[in-house]
Amino acid sequence: MSSLRVEDSATGPAVLVRGGSGSPAIANAPAAAIKLPAELHHRFRFIAIDAGLLGEAADGAAALLDALLAMGVRVALFTDDAMPHLARRLARGVRAENCRRLFLGSLDGAELHGFDRRGAAVALAARAEPDGRSAVAALLAQVIAPLRIEPHDRLAISPESLESLESLESLESLDGAAASAARGLRGAPELAGAVHATAGAQRLHEILALQRDLEGELGSLAAPRDAAWLIEEPGFDVAREHEIESLLAIANGYLGSRASLPEGSSVSRPATFIAGAFEPSADVSRVPELVIAPDWGRLSVAIEGESFSAETSGVLHHRRALDMRRGVLLRECLRRGEGGHLTHLHTLHAASLANRHVLMEALSITPLNFTGTIRVDAILSGDVKSASGAAHWAGFAADAGAKSLLLVGHTHGGLVTAMTSHLRELPEQAAESSPPLEALEGARCERTTGARSIAERCDVGVRVAEPRRLFRTTTLHTSRDTPAPREAGQALQDELSRRAMADVLGEHTRAWAERWRHADVEIDGAPRIERALRFALYHLIGAVNPDDPRCSIGARGLSGEAYRGHVFWDTETFLVPFYTHCYPEAARALLLYRHRTLAGARRKAKVLGYEGALYAWESADTGDETTPPLVVTPFGEVVRVLSGEQEHHISADVAYAVHAYVRATGDLDFQRGEGAEILIETARFWASRAELGPDGHAHIRRVIGPDEYHETVDDNAFTNWMARHNLRVAAALVRRDAARADVLARLDLRPDEPDHWCDVAGRLLLGIDPQTGLIEQFAGYFGLAPFSIADYAVRSAPVDVLLGRERTQASQVVKQADVVQLIAMLWSAVPASARRDNFLYYEPRTAHGSSLSPSAHALVAARLDLHAHAERYFEQTADIDLGNTMGNAAGGVHIAAMGGLWQAVAFGVAGVTRVPRSALSEALPHAPPCPDEDEAIGIEPHLLPGWRHLKIPIAWRGRALEIHVEDGAVEVALEGSAPLPICLLDAGAPACAVLAEPGRRYATRLLGGRVTPWEEVTPC
C-alpha cells in the first residue's frame, strides 16, 4: 500500500491512496478533520470483518451493516463463535431483503453461510477438517470473483490485537486451522491486495459509518456499490477499446451510442445510430446500413492549457463503469499534468429512456492542488463515416443561437436530422434550473461554427479542492419523427434548460426502474450468471422502441456496425420471446415491423417464383432482401453468399413468433388483423415452396437451415418442422374465424386453401428414424463423414476455417444448434423419448460457430436435467460478450445471445410453458376452471445445482406473474385485474393447478416424490 501526498493544497493535503494496486481514494478535507486513514475513504464493494469486533455492540453495528447491505455492499463476518448465535444477534438489525449480500464464516475455515430471501441461514461450504482457508476461499470463489469485485474494492477489518499477535513465536506452533483463526483475516492469502485495517469496536463503527456516508459524496456521478449491477472496465487498453465501446454502449431504442471516450483517442470509433434510418454503404455491395448520426458526445477538457487524454502517461487512474440499474455510463479519472497539476474528473452519459430524443452528459472536475482555469469544448460534429467508409451526410447547417447550439444535417437519401446542445453549470444544491455558463462568475464562453460542426468553448475558473460540475443536454429529432425536426429540437431544449439535472436524470432513472420491475431476474447461488443476465437485459431494454413499428432490432442492437444494423431471424427467434413476457408493447411493435415489411417479403417470393411472403434473410427499412451477394474472406477469397437465396426458414420463424405472442398476450386485435395477414401469407409461401415427391412426401429442397456450414440441402429438419407449424397455425386461425373479414377479402383467400395447407403440413418429411428416434438434420446427413468437436477442443480458428469449405460440407460438423434449436422451439411436437437422444447425438458434433448456439443448448439441457451440459452452456453464453469469446464484440454486442440467455432461464430452468385447457382437464379432472382462457400458464422447474433460488417476472395475458423457484418448492404472486390459471408440471404432465387471484401468493412443494396442492401463502 502506498500513498501520494501533494502538499501545495490551500486547504490541506490532497491524498491519493492505493489499496493494493487498485483505484485511488481521494480525501480533500484538512488533515485534522480526517479521523480515519485515507485508504478507508474509498467506497468498498466487499467488506470482510472479524466478528469478534462486534462484541456487545452487535445491535448497533447491525444497523450500519444493514445500510451498507441495502446499498449493495457484500459483507462477510468471520468468527470463532457459534454461527447460530451470531446470526441471531444480527437478525435484530438486518432486514431479510438485504441478507442476500451477507455472509458468515468461521475463522478456522470450517463453515461458510449465506442467507436466503427470507433471511434464513444457508450453508454454502463446510469442511470436516478445516484448513483455515476454506471459508474465505469459498466466499471469494463463489461470490466475490464471479462479481468481478477486484482486490482494491475489498476491505478486511481485523482486531487491533492481531498486530502484536502476529509476532508471537507461539503462533507458528499452531496447526493450520488454529493459526488462521489466531491471525484472523490478515492471515488470509485470498485477501492479498485488499485494503487491510485494524480496529477496536469504536473504530469499527467509525469505519462502517464512513462507508455509509461516502455514498452521497458524488451523487449521480457515483458508480453503484452493488457489483451485480455493474460492468467496470479499468485503465485504457488500445487493443480492447472498440470492444469496450460496444459493451458499455448506451441506448434507448430510438438511438444508441457507443461508449467512446468524450475527448477521443487514437483508436476511438464513436458512433450514434438512429434506429430504422438506413443509407447505402460505400463498399461494393451498396446494401443499406444504419445511419451514423452526428457525434454528440465530444466533450473535451484542457487543464491549464494542457489537453486531457486517457492515453497520456500522466493518467494515474482511469476506469469506466456501466450502471445497469440506472442506465448510465460513468467514468472516473485521476491525472497529473506536465506542470504537476493533479485533477480528478468524473463524467456521466445517458440516453434518456423517459424521452428518447434526449441525451445527457455531466462533468465534474476537481483540481486537487491548484487554482486556475479549465477549458471545456462541447461539440456537435457531422464529421462521421460508417465502417464501410460511407459519408451519409450531404451537408450541414449550424446555428449558434442565443440559447443553444443547433446542427441540422441532410443525408444523401433525404433524411433530415436536427441536433441541439446546451451546456450549463450544475449547482451544488438542487435547483429548478441553472444559468448557462457564460452567466456565471469566472466563465468566458464563445461559440464557433464549421462546415460540419458547431462548438461551445468555455473557459471556467476553478479553485483547489472545489469540484466544478457541468451538465449538458442534447436533443435529436429526424424527419422520420416530425416534419419540423429543427423546431421540435429547439422547443425540447428550451424546456430542458428550465429543468434541473436531478429532474431530467431522475425521470430517466425512474423509467429504467419501471422496466427492471418487469424484467429483473434474481438467481441466488449463481452470481456470475445473474450479473451476465442483467447485462443482457440492459442491452435488450435499450435496443427496442415500443412506439415505432417502422424499425426492428439488428443483430448487434444499437451498439455496433456489424451486419450493418440488418434484421435477421434472430429478432423473432431469440428476442421477441423476452419482450413478449417482459415488455409486450415492444414485442407487438417488432411484429408490426414484419407486417409493415410484408410487401418486401411478397416481392422476394414473387421474384423466386413462389406465392405468399418470403421474408428477407437480411432486412432493413423496406423489407427487401439486403443480404450482400458476395463477401471477401480475411484470406482475400471472394465467396458467394447463399443465405439470402436459400435460408427460407425465416418466414416460419416470423410466423412462430406471431403465434407465440398472441397465445401469451391474448392480443386478439393483432391476431385478427396484422397477425392473420402474416400467418396467411407465410403459409401460402410454404404451400407453394413444398414439392410433392414420388414417395408421397412433401419436400422442401435447396435450402439452408440454421447450420450454415451446409448449403443447398434438401429437407432440413428445422425448416420442415417449422414450416409444418406455420401451415397448421395459419389453417387453424382461418378455420376459427379468427381473422377479420376485410383481411381475408384483401388477401383473396380461397376456401380450399386451409385444407391444402393442412395436407402439405401432413406430408412434409420430418426425417425421424423409426429405429433410433433420431431426427436427420437434412437428407443425407447421416451418411456424411463422422465428426467430433472434442477433437478440436484446442483450436486457433473456427472449425470451418480449419477444415476448409469442402471438408466442412462433407462432414457432420454442425455450425450451430439446428435440430437442438428445433427441440427448443417445438418441444411438445418432438416425441418425449427422442429429445434426449437427439440432444446427445448433435451436441458433440456442434462447433458453436454462431453466438446463437450455446443458449439453445443451455435451454434444452436444463429441460432434460442434463446439469453438467446446462451449466457449461450457461457459462458459455454468459461469456460471449463479457469474455469476448467470439472475438468480435468490437462490432457490437451479440444481442440475440442475450435474448437466448433469458430464454434458457425462463423456459429452461423455470420451465415456463403453456398448458392447453384440454390437457389440463384430462390430467386433472378437478382442476379449477379457466375462465375466458384456452390455456393455463405452466411451470416445470429444473433448478440447476447450486442455484438456491430463482425469481423471474413473467407477463401473461395482461397480468404480471412473479415466479419463485427453490429446491422442492415453487411460489407465485399475481398482479393484475383478473384471475389466472397456473399449472405445475412434473415430468411434462400437469400435477396440480390453481386459479390464482390478483394480489395473492400461492406455493406448492415436492415432498417425498409427491407434489402438494397449491396453497395460498399471502402474508397477512
Summary of the structure (lengths in Angstrom):
residues: 1020
radius of gyration: 30.3
end to end distance: 53.0
largest distance: 96.3
contacts: 3700
relative contact order: 0.06
helix: 37%
strand: 27%
